[in-house]
Amino acid sequence: MFVGAVIRKGLIPAAAVVTEVKMQNSDQVEDNEFVCRPSELPIYTPDLQSFAKQPKIVQKEEVPAPSFIQDSVKTMRRTLTKYKKEYEAYEVVAKRNLTESKQNVEWLVDYLRQEDNTLPKAGAIGIGALTGLIFGLRGGFFKRAIYATTGALAMGAVCYPKEASEYSQFATVEGKKMLTIAYNFAYGDDNADVANTSQVSLENFCPPQDEISPDNSYCPPSNNEQI
C-alpha cells in the first residue's frame, strides 16, 4: 500500500515534469535552428538576376498538323517571294546599267559636239557608215549604199546638230517642191501651177538671221541686208 501510494504521488508527477521539460527543450532547439549570430550573416545579398535567368519550364501545346490547303498556300507563297526577290535584284542591276550607259552616251555626244574635235567627228561618221554597210551586206549595191549613207548621215547629225537641222529643212523644202512638180506633171495640171510651185520661197523655212551659221548658203539674206 505504501509503495503504491509513493508511486502515485511521487513518480508519476515527476515523470510528467521530466517529459514536459524535454518537450520545451526540443522546441527551443527547433527555434534556434533559424537563429544565427550577427557574425554568421552573409555579406552580399543573393543575386536576383541569376534566379530571373533560370529557364522557365513551359509546357508545349500540341499543334495540329497543317492541312493540304495550308501546305499548298505556304509553298506558293514561298515560291512567289523567292521569284519576287530575284526580279527586284535583276531590276536594280538593269536600272544601274541603264543609268551608266546613258551617262556614257551623253558624255560621248558632248565630246563629239565640241568644235576642236575634228578627227573624232570624222572617225564617228566613218564608223556610222561602216555600221550601215554591215547592216546592208545581204542586199545589193543599192541597198548597201543607202544603208552606209544613212549611217554616215546619222552620225553627222549627232556631231553637227545645227548644220543637220539647217540642211534637213532645206531638203524638206526641195523635196516638197519636187513632189509638187511631179504631181502636177502626172495629173496634167497647167504650166502656170507648175511655175508657181517652182517659185516657193525658203524664207518661211529658214531660222532667224542671228541664228544662221556662216556656212548656210541656201537661206536668202533679209530685206535690210539686200538694201
C-alpha positions in Angstrom: 0.0 0.0 0.0 2.8 2.3 0.9 4.7 1.6 -2.3 1.6 2.2 -4.5 1.0 5.5 -2.7 4.6 6.6 -3.3 4.4 5.7 -7.0 1.1 7.5 -7.5 2.2 10.6 -5.6 5.9 10.9 -6.4 7.0 9.1 -9.5 4.1 9.8 -11.8 4.2 13.6 -11.3 8.0 13.5 -11.7 7.7 11.6 -15.0 5.2 14.2 -16.2 7.5 17.1 -15.3 10.5 15.5 -17.0 8.5 14.8 -20.2 7.3 18.5 -20.3 10.9 19.7 -19.8 12.1 17.6 -22.7 9.4 18.9 -25.0 10.2 22.5 -24.1 13.9 21.9 -24.8 13.2 20.3 -28.2 11.0 23.3 -29.2 13.8 25.7 -28.2 16.3 23.7 -30.4 14.0 23.9 -33.4 13.6 27.6 -32.9 17.4 28.0 -32.5 17.9 26.5 -36.0 16.6 29.7 -37.6 18.6 32.0 -35.3 22.2 32.9 -36.1 24.8 35.3 -34.7 25.5 38.7 -36.4 28.9 37.4 -37.5 27.3 34.5 -39.3 25.1 36.7 -41.5 26.1 36.8 -45.3 27.9 39.9 -46.6 26.2 40.0 -50.0 22.5 39.6 -50.8 21.5 36.8 -53.2 21.7 37.7 -56.9 18.1 38.1 -58.1 19.2 38.1 -61.8 20.5 34.6 -61.6 17.1 33.5 -60.4 15.5 35.5 -63.2 17.8 34.0 -65.9 16.8 30.5 -65.0 14.8 29.0 -67.8 11.2 28.5 -67.1 9.6 25.2 -67.9 6.8 25.8 -70.4 4.6 23.1 -71.4 4.3 23.0 -75.2 0.8 22.7 -76.6 0.3 20.1 -79.3 -0.1 21.9 -82.7 -2.3 20.1 -85.1 -0.7 19.1 -88.4 -1.3 21.6 -91.3 -3.8 20.6 -93.9 -3.2 20.1 -97.7 -4.5 23.6 -98.5 -2.3 25.2 -95.9 0.8 23.4 -97.3 -0.1 24.4 -100.8 -0.6 28.1 -99.9 2.7 28.0 -97.9 4.6 26.5 -100.8 3.1 29.0 -103.3 3.9 32.0 -101.0 7.5 30.9 -100.6 7.9 30.4 -104.3 6.4 33.8 -105.2 8.5 35.5 -102.6 11.7 33.9 -104.0 10.9 35.0 -107.6 10.0 38.4 -106.4 13.3 38.9 -104.7 15.1 37.7 -107.8 13.1 40.1 -110.0 13.9 43.0 -107.7 17.6 42.2 -107.8 17.6 42.0 -111.7 15.6 45.2 -111.8 18.2 47.0 -109.7 21.1 45.8 -111.8 19.2 46.7 -115.0 18.5 50.3 -113.8 22.1 50.7 -112.7 23.4 49.5 -116.1 20.9 51.7 -117.9 21.9 54.8 -115.9 25.6 54.1 -116.6 25.0 53.6 -120.3 23.0 56.8 -120.5 25.7 58.8 -118.8 28.4 57.3 -121.1 26.3 58.2 -124.2 25.7 61.7 -123.0 29.4 62.2 -122.3 30.3 60.8 -125.8 27.8 63.1 -127.5 29.1 66.2 -125.7 32.6 65.2 -126.6 31.8 64.8 -130.3 30.0 68.1 -130.4 33.0 70.1 -129.3 34.4 72.3 -132.1 38.0 71.3 -131.7 37.4 67.5 -132.0 37.5 67.3 -135.8 39.3 63.9 -136.0 36.9 62.2 -133.5 34.0 63.5 -135.5 35.4 62.1 -138.8 36.0 58.8 -137.1 32.5 58.7 -135.7 31.0 59.4 -139.1 33.2 56.7 -140.7 32.0 54.2 -138.0 28.4 55.1 -138.7 28.9 54.5 -142.4 30.6 51.2 -141.7 27.8 50.1 -139.4 25.2 50.9 -142.1 27.3 48.9 -144.6 27.4 45.9 -142.3 23.6 46.0 -141.9 23.2 46.1 -145.7 25.6 43.3 -146.6 22.9 40.9 -147.5 21.5 43.2 -150.1 22.8 44.5 -153.4 24.9 47.5 -154.2 22.0 50.0 -154.0 20.9 48.7 -150.5 24.5 48.9 -149.2 24.9 52.4 -150.5 21.6 53.5 -148.8 22.5 51.9 -145.5 26.0 53.3 -145.5 24.8 56.8 -146.4 22.1 56.6 -143.7 24.6 55.6 -141.0 27.0 58.4 -142.0 24.2 61.0 -142.1 23.0 59.8 -138.7 26.4 60.2 -137.1 26.9 63.5 -138.9 23.7 64.8 -137.4 25.0 63.8 -133.9 28.3 65.5 -134.4 26.9 68.6 -136.2 23.3 69.2 -134.8 22.9 72.8 -136.0 24.1 72.1 -139.6 22.0 68.9 -139.7 18.9 70.9 -138.7 19.5 73.5 -141.4 20.2 71.0 -144.2 17.2 68.9 -143.2 15.0 72.0 -143.6 16.5 72.7 -147.0 16.0 69.1 -148.0 12.4 69.2 -146.8 11.6 72.3 -148.9 13.3 71.0 -152.0 11.5 67.6 -151.6 8.1 69.3 -151.3 8.9 71.3 -154.5 9.9 68.2 -156.4 6.9 66.2 -155.2 4.6 69.0 -156.2 6.1 69.3 -159.6 5.9 65.6 -160.2 2.3 65.5 -159.1 1.4 68.4 -161.4 3.1 66.7 -164.4 1.5 63.3 -163.6 -2.1 64.7 -163.3 -1.7 67.1 -166.2 -2.1 70.4 -164.3 -1.4 73.7 -166.0 2.1 75.0 -166.6 1.1 78.1 -164.5 0.7 75.9 -161.5 4.0 74.3 -162.1 5.7 77.7 -162.4 4.0 78.9 -159.2 5.2 75.8 -157.5 8.8 76.2 -158.5 8.8 79.7 -157.0 8.4 78.5 -153.4 10.2 80.8 -151.1 12.6 79.5 -148.5 12.2 82.3 -146.1 9.5 80.6 -144.1 11.8 77.6 -143.5 14.9 79.4 -142.5 15.9 80.2 -138.9 16.2 83.8 -137.7 19.1 85.8 -139.1 21.0 85.8 -135.8 20.9 82.0 -135.6 22.0 81.3 -139.2 25.5 79.9 -139.4 28.1 81.3 -141.8 28.1 78.1 -143.8 24.4 78.4 -144.5 24.3 79.2 -148.2 20.7 78.5 -149.1 18.9 80.9 -146.8 18.5 84.3 -148.6 19.6 87.5 -146.8 17.0 89.7 -145.1 15.5 92.7 -146.8 17.7 95.1 -144.8 20.8 93.3 -145.9 19.7 93.3 -149.5 19.2 97.1 -149.3 
